[in-house]
Every structure is written in structure tokens, then in C-alpha cells.
Amino acid sequence: MLLENIGTSLLVTENQLSDLHQLLVEAAKVLNIQVPDLYVRQNPVPNAYTLAISGRKPFIVVHTSLVELLTRRELQAVLAHELGHLKCDHGVWLTFANILTLGAYSIPGLGGLIAQSLEEQLFRWLRAAELTCDRAALLVAQDPKVVVSVLMKLTGGCPSLSDQLNVDAFLEQARSYDKASSSPIGWYIRNAQTRQLSHPLPVLRAREIDDWSRSQEFKFLLKRAVST
């Protein structure tokens, strides 16, 4: 993957896409983390991901379609989200969990049931990890509407419609999802819908980050981030 990025993507530096590089440097400073490498890759699917390889500098990859879809502040929020994965060493824990699950499958008898239970817990952890990184994005953006706007655009946005998108309407949609899934049947369907997902539903992520933005924990962490 390292060689593929070098061979097929643009490495962002002070001399190459300098504005994007500055966004990354600013976000890394707020989160108190070393600046990783950043690559921009030509791809029509809006996405970003990060990878840390033992003994090598970690890197983030951003697709060109994501750059086109988002504003400058929204793009920085995405970079902060990816930095959150590095800050929390999520890659290390994910590797450990995968090894543990594969080992369980090799146990005769109940190994399959144990592995399936581990997989379900792993997906739950992955979803929680994404919420953690959304919080990292909010600490950098310092405005919940910026982070919610990213989630909204990834759900159903495109450059030609960006000026018509409404963050408040998307949050209301999130609350309506909570209401619809509050009954016993709704709870069951919601659990079945999400249990095999590595990422929480976008509406749930939007609601979670909006709620956390009003918490005392966020205000305390924001004060620390600004002071540093």
C-alpha cells in the first residue's frame, strides 16, 4: 500500500498542495500528534482512510472526490478524524482483535460460536472508534455544524447541491430516526441494521456529535486544545 500510494497518488507537502498541508499541520497541532504523510488519490468515491505500518511513518489518503465535495473547514475535520485513529492507536487494537478472532475460529467445537461473538464485539468497538474520531474532528473544527455537514454530504450530498443542504434538517432527521426506533420492534430492527456495520449510521453519528458538543467534557477539552 505504501508503494502504491507513492506510485499512484500525490504526496502533499509544503511545496505540493500547500493549503491542504497547512490544514493537516493545524489539525495535528490541536490534537498534539506528529504530522503523518498525506496523499491525494484520484477516485470518484468520496473517502479518506489512514494506515500505520510498523517502523514506517503513518499516512492518510484522501480521495479527490472528497476534496471536491467539502469546504476547507469540512476537509480539515476529515483530516482530524483520521488523525484521531492515529492518536488512539486504533490500527494496533484492530490488528489484535482480528488475530484473536481468527484464533477462535481454529478452536474445535465451540470455536465458531466464540469467533462470531468476538466479531460482533469487534464491530461494536469499530463503531465506537468512529464516534471517538468524530470527537477529534469536533475538537479541531470547534463547531458541530462543520462535522455534521461532513456526515450529511457523505450521506447524500454532491457539489451541485451543496448550497441547498441544511444541517438543522439533517439533525431533525436524526432525531426522527431515534423516535422511529424507540419501540421494541424498532429497537430490534435498528440493532439488526447496525450490528454488522463497521461505521455507525450517519444520522446516529450526527446526533452523537451534536449531543457531545453541548457536554461539559467537550468544553473542558476544547479549552485545553485552544490553550495549547
C-alpha positions in Angstrom: 0.0 0.0 0.0 2.9 2.3 0.7 4.4 1.7 -2.7 1.0 2.1 -4.3 0.5 5.4 -2.7 3.8 6.7 -3.8 3.3 5.4 -7.3 -0.4 6.4 -7.9 -1.1 9.3 -5.6 0.1 12.9 -4.9 2.2 13.3 -1.7 1.0 16.5 0.0 3.9 18.7 1.2 4.7 22.4 1.8 5.5 22.5 -2.0 2.7 20.4 -3.2 -0.9 21.3 -2.4 0.4 23.6 0.4 -3.1 24.7 1.6 -4.1 21.1 2.2 -0.8 20.5 4.0 -1.4 23.5 6.2 -4.8 22.2 7.2 -3.2 18.9 8.3 -0.5 20.7 10.3 -3.0 22.8 12.1 -5.2 19.8 13.0 -2.2 17.8 14.2 -1.1 20.6 16.5 -4.5 20.8 18.1 -4.6 17.1 18.7 -0.9 17.1 19.8 0.2 14.4 17.4 3.1 14.1 14.9 2.1 15.1 11.4 1.7 12.0 9.2 2.2 11.8 5.4 -0.9 12.8 3.4 -1.7 11.5 -0.1 -4.4 12.6 -2.5 -5.7 9.9 -4.9 -7.9 10.2 -7.9 -11.1 8.3 -7.1 -14.8 9.1 -7.7 -15.9 7.6 -4.4 -15.6 10.2 -1.5 -13.5 8.6 1.1 -10.5 9.0 3.4 -8.5 6.5 5.4 -5.4 6.1 7.4 -2.8 3.4 7.9 0.1 2.9 10.3 2.8 0.4 9.3 5.3 -0.8 11.9 8.6 1.0 11.5 7.2 3.5 9.0 5.6 6.9 9.1 1.8 6.6 9.2 -0.1 8.1 6.3 -3.6 9.4 5.4 -5.2 9.1 2.0 -7.9 11.4 0.7 -9.8 10.9 -2.5 -10.2 13.7 -5.0 -14.0 13.4 -5.0 -14.0 14.1 -1.2 -11.9 17.3 -1.7 -14.4 18.5 -4.3 -17.4 17.7 -2.1 -16.2 19.5 1.1 -15.4 23.0 2.1 -12.0 23.9 3.5 -13.1 23.6 7.2 -15.0 20.4 6.5 -11.9 18.9 4.8 -9.9 19.7 7.9 -12.5 18.0 10.1 -12.0 14.8 8.0 -8.2 15.1 8.4 -8.7 15.5 12.2 -11.0 12.4 12.2 -8.2 10.4 10.6 -5.7 11.8 13.0 -7.9 10.6 15.8 -7.4 7.0 14.6 -3.6 7.5 14.8 -3.9 9.3 18.2 -5.8 6.4 19.7 -3.7 3.6 18.0 -6.9 2.1 16.6 -4.9 0.2 14.0 -2.9 -1.7 16.7 -6.1 -2.7 18.5 -7.9 -3.7 15.3 -5.0 -6.0 14.3 -5.0 -7.6 17.8 -8.8 -8.1 17.6 -8.6 -9.7 14.1 -5.8 -12.1 15.3 -7.9 -13.1 18.3 -11.0 -13.7 16.2 -9.0 -15.8 13.7 -7.5 -17.8 16.5 -11.0 -18.5 17.9 -12.1 -20.0 14.6 -9.3 -22.5 14.8 -10.7 -23.9 18.2 -12.6 -27.2 17.6 -16.2 -27.4 18.8 -17.3 -24.0 20.2 -14.7 -22.0 18.3 -17.1 -20.8 15.7 -19.6 -19.5 18.2 -16.8 -17.8 20.2 -15.4 -16.2 17.0 -18.9 -14.9 16.0 -19.3 -13.4 19.4 -15.9 -11.8 19.1 -16.7 -10.4 15.6 -19.9 -8.8 17.0 -17.9 -7.2 19.8 -15.3 -6.1 17.2 -17.9 -4.4 15.1 -19.3 -2.6 18.2 -15.8 -1.5 19.0 -15.2 -0.2 15.5 -18.4 1.8 15.6 -17.3 3.3 19.0 -13.9 4.1 17.5 -15.5 6.1 14.7 -17.5 8.1 17.3 -14.3 8.8 19.1 -12.7 10.1 15.9 -15.7 12.3 15.2 -15.0 13.9 18.5 -11.4 14.5 17.4 -12.8 16.2 14.3 -15.0 18.4 16.5 -12.1 19.4 18.7 -10.3 20.7 15.6 -13.4 22.2 13.9 -14.8 23.7 17.1 -18.2 23.9 15.5 -20.5 20.8 15.5 -22.2 22.0 12.3 -19.0 21.6 10.4 -18.7 17.9 11.4 -22.4 17.3 10.9 -22.2 18.8 7.5 -19.5 16.4 6.5 -21.7 13.5 7.6 -24.6 14.9 5.7 -22.7 15.4 2.5 -21.3 11.8 2.7 -24.9 10.6 3.1 -26.4 12.3 0.1 -24.6 15.4 -0.9 -22.9 16.4 -4.2 -21.1 19.6 -5.2 -24.0 20.9 -7.3 -26.4 20.6 -4.4 -24.1 21.8 -1.6 -25.7 25.2 -1.3 -29.1 23.7 -0.7 -28.1 21.3 2.1 -29.5 22.1 5.6 -27.6 20.9 8.7 -30.5 21.5 11.0 -32.9 19.5 8.8 -30.4 16.6 8.9 -30.2 16.7 12.7 -34.0 16.7 12.8 -33.9 13.6 10.5 -31.5 12.0 13.1 -34.0 12.7 15.9 -36.8 11.2 13.8 -34.7 8.1 13.4 -34.3 7.8 17.2 -38.1 8.2 17.6 -38.9 5.6 15.0 -36.6 3.1 16.6 -37.7 3.7 20.2 -40.3 1.0 20.2 -39.4 -2.7 20.9 -39.8 -3.6 17.2 -37.9 -0.5 16.1 -35.1 -1.3 18.5 -34.8 -4.8 17.1 -34.7 -3.6 13.5 -32.2 -0.9 14.4 -29.9 -3.5 16.1 -30.2 -5.8 13.1 -29.5 -2.9 10.7 -26.3 -1.9 12.5 -24.7 -4.9 14.2 -22.6 -5.9 11.2 -21.6 -2.3 10.3 -18.0 -1.0 10.9 -19.3 2.6 11.0 -22.4 3.9 12.8 -25.3 5.2 10.6 -24.6 8.8 9.6 -27.7 10.1 11.3 -26.6 8.5 14.5 -23.1 10.0 14.2 -24.6 13.4 13.6 -26.8 13.1 16.6 -24.0 11.9 18.8 -21.6 14.7 17.9 -24.3 17.3 18.3 -25.1 16.0 21.8 -21.4 15.8 22.7 -20.8 19.4 21.6 -23.0 20.6 24.4 -21.3 18.5 27.1 -19.0 19.8 29.8 -16.4 17.2 28.7 -16.2 18.9 25.3 -16.0 22.3 26.7 -13.1 21.2 29.0 -11.2 19.6 26.2 -11.8 22.5 23.9 -10.4 24.9 26.4 -7.2 22.7 26.8 -6.9 22.4 23.0 -7.2 26.2 22.5 -4.7 26.9 25.3 -2.0 24.7 23.7 
